[in-house]
């Protein structure tokens, strides 16, 4: 195959060369168990703690508030299980979240409801932003946890997390955000947003897969999701993935250093593609927010009328361009995106959606190539459409 262009960075990112170089050099010499007290263990432990500091710097919190997990899915599940435990101990209470969360939260909601836990899901508007009036009506003294993702993985819509956090705390609730898609693209501050919990995953900001982060503010309720050893001060058991954690720390340092330039570059590519699609392809709908401050800079979700998204994806793939029809965690489902349906799209348009998600290693030449091949692909598919 000739040219290959990866535009599915919201699913996962390529490991940064600096990260790969760092872990390649460390792996042969730092192989001790980071919990061991001997020299080999202390060397491994130092890598873990150095990474903890880098991640804390990126998230604007204290290193002691960082807990390493296997991924954001585990971190999210941990928070929801903590809330469920509080509700069970109190003999009542509610969790409030949204209709557009990541599948790991949506499935946690389904599971908790089978256990008798009350969960309310606040709707979003056409742009994919939380209906703040509806959210305020759901607030009350019985709310234990409010969980709202920072930036949506499909539409790219960004939520006013600081304001929602203020609402949550006003009624005595804990505040959690899944910031997985925002890290490295937006400035995220656990302090400024007054968060109790935050989840993210290293492979979404050019680190290795299999390492997640849970921020848990000092003094807030906490119960381990994984039981066993005393790693993470008893908050998460399991032998440390030392090299993966080290790589994530290197990635976090790079993300903090490059965030302004990276955000600017991602937005420029996103806008060039958006404008080119609108100018060259009729009957398209751009999903999510249009304002830069309310949108993840590298995410563009577009619905094409009278064509199936899967068909577009396959033809783009044959032309060397990798995209997505929605969340990678929902791949295999023939149902239209629940996120787009929650935003008010009809089923036909939701079926015809494609998500383009840019990353650090994309270029304007990539955008130009997509704009060269995409219009004839859509024209051809519409010509053979049976709709």
Secondary structure, 3 states (H helix, E strand, C coil): CCCCEECECCCCCCCCHHHHHHHHHHHCCCCCCCCCCCHHHHHHHHHHHHHHHHHHHHHCCCHHHEEEECCHHHHHHHHHHHHHHHHHHHCCCEEEEECCCCHHHHHHHHHHHHCCCEEEEECECCCCCECHHHHHHHCCCCEEEEECCCECCCCCEECCHHHHHHHHHHCCCEEEEECCCCECCECCCCCCCCCCEEEEEHHHHCCCCCCEEEEECCCCCCCCCCCCCCHHHHCCCCCCCHHHHHHHHHHHHHHHHHHHHHHHHHHHHHHHHHHHHHHHCCCEEEECCCCHHHECCCEEEEEECCCCHHHHHHHHHHCCEECECCCHHHCCCCCCCHHHHHCCCCHHHHHCEEEEECCCCCCHHHHHHHHHHHHHHHHHHHHHCCC
